[in-house]
Amino acid sequence: MNQGRIWCVVNPTVGLPLFIGGVAVTSLVVHASVMTHTTWVSDFWQGGKAKMAAADTTIAPVASNVTKTGDGYVITVKVTPDDSIGGSKLAAK
């Protein structure tokens, strides 16, 4: 412990409760700030219904081959030969 000499200046029966009390006060302040400065906490405590994101808006642009059918989605995968990725250099390794 690189700060072990602190107990030569401050008695542990005083320092430890102050340290633990400081951690507790900091925790309470942070939690109170979150509860008073967010808009969703009051809805959560009141049992508000969770908002669901629309499935059409959450599809990544990379997965452009995804189509919605009924209750699910169909993803088609196209296999490309190794030569088309990096040419013959990749295939030679």
Rosetta blueprint (number, residue, H / E / L):
1 M L
2 N L
3 Q L
4 G L
5 R L
6 I H
7 W H
8 C H
9 V H
10 V L
11 N L
12 P H
13 T H
14 V H
15 G H
16 L H
17 P H
18 L H
19 F H
20 I H
21 G H
22 G H
23 V H
24 A H
25 V H
26 T H
27 S H
28 L H
29 V H
30 V H
31 H H
32 A H
33 S H
34 V H
35 M H
36 T H
37 H H
38 T L
39 T L
40 W H
41 V H
42 S H
43 D H
44 F H
45 W H
46 Q L
47 G L
48 G L
49 K L
50 A L
51 K L
52 M L
53 A L
54 A L
55 A L
56 D L
57 T L
58 T L
59 I L
60 A L
61 P L
62 V L
63 A L
64 S L
65 N L
66 V E
67 T E
68 K E
69 T E
70 G L
71 D L
72 G E
73 Y E
74 V E
75 I E
76 T L
77 V L
78 K L
79 V L
80 T L
81 P L
82 D L
83 D H
84 S H
85 I H
86 G H
87 G L
88 S H
89 K H
90 L H
91 A H
92 A H
93 K L
